[in-house]
Amino acid sequence: MKRPNIIFYFTDQQRWDTCGVYGQPLPVTPNLDALARDGVVFEEAYSPQPVCGPCRAVFQTGKYPTQTGCFRNNLALPPGVKTVADYFNEAGYETAYIGKWHLASSGELEKTPVDDFTITAVPPERRGGYKGFWRAADVLEFTSHGYGGYVFDENMNQCTFTGYRVDCITDFALEYLDGYTGERPFFMTISHIEPHHQNDRNCYEGPHGSKERFADYQLPGDLAALKGNAEEMYPDYLGCCCSLDENLGRITGKLKELGIFEDTVIIYASDHGSHFMTRNRDGHLNGYDDYKRTCHSAALHVPLVIAGPGFRGGKRVSDLVSTASLPKTFLAMAGIDVGEEMIGEDLRCVAEGMAAGRENVVFAQISESRVGRCVRTKDYLYSVYAPGINGGAKADSDIYLDDFLYDLSKDPYELNNLVGDSRYDQVRDRMADLLAAQMKKAGEKVPRICRKE
């Protein structure tokens, strides 16, 4: 069987409901929607860690952030951990990485790293096993803005760009494809930063004209109820998402031009979503503005569409899945079985209904804003936090307190916290037991989970 090419096209801070295939009424993602019609849509995909660095560590290693030590931003991928790129190299694949890396620098949270590659070239030994084509910056939001900036190539030379960032990052991916000889299959990651807010300007930077183009937006139910800064930011946020989609179309167009589209699997996902400063208002946050860092669906629920060999037929999967399963799934696409060396499951088995007896449960770890954990089932979302512990200093705790419990069948926008409602005491106890079991499965010590007084 011919091994496919694999493209992981992933975005930063993109909610699932920005996409037409998930119900977005405006024409934001026509190219993704077209892929979805022929591929597989995972309707209930959730991030295992809604912060950039930790989630990227999961994507590269197939291990939880608490297993690799990369439990928050500003912690480098440790040397010696075997990565997705290492497996693909061993299997004879070409590997290419374009965009944001965020796994090379180390230091204290929100301070200048001790090992600082945030705005300089990432040396080869800190690239997680990627040995070929490289057009990346460790912290892309530090080396660029919505328009203009720079990355570095595999020889550590600076590559400056002047246009809209999504277009220019995609240009680098097209540069790889134009030079592709076809001698070996490839695994390419295109790691965009959009629609992440621009840190030093604290706003979303859509292409010029986004405010006018998406002026007729409809806010999702949680944002309509809680506001945050969504009314100001949402049109540019959608503009970013639309640009990502237009550039996805450029990639698929190039694959068709080269005659390799039918031999290529495309995975579209995001590291986490955005709650537009509507959550984390209850005193747990460590004093900075926040768009993620919570177990609410606004931060955890992400788009996940896979299309290509093994993922065809226009299927929609309603099972709960974690994007922690992506590394194992990538490797399975290439015929590489890692067994229990990686967490998660082969999502093709889920899509084809071959995962009999699987738990329809997802688990997530929270850092920085708090030391937190949550578990989600079809009907309930339950979250806990560690009292008095700085989420930037420690990865875990022996003791956790109730944070929130939502009845998702009655409250899909997670507006009514039932954790202290005596009518839900038995549900709370079942969810607490389930969460403790998931933490143990993730290699954590079994905690004491206490009721909040």
Helices and strands as residue ranges (DSSP letters): E 5-12, G 16-18, G 20-22, H 30-38, E 40-46, H 52-61, H 65-68, H 84-90, E 94-100, G 124-126, E 133-137, H 140-143, E 147-152, E 158-164, H 165-179, E 186-195, H 210-213, H 221-226, H 230-258, G 261-263, E 264-270, H 297-300, E 301-302, E 304-307, E 315-322, G 323-325, H 326-333, G 339-341, H 347-351, E 362-366, E 372-376, E 380-385, E 399-407, G 422-424, H 425-441, E 448-450
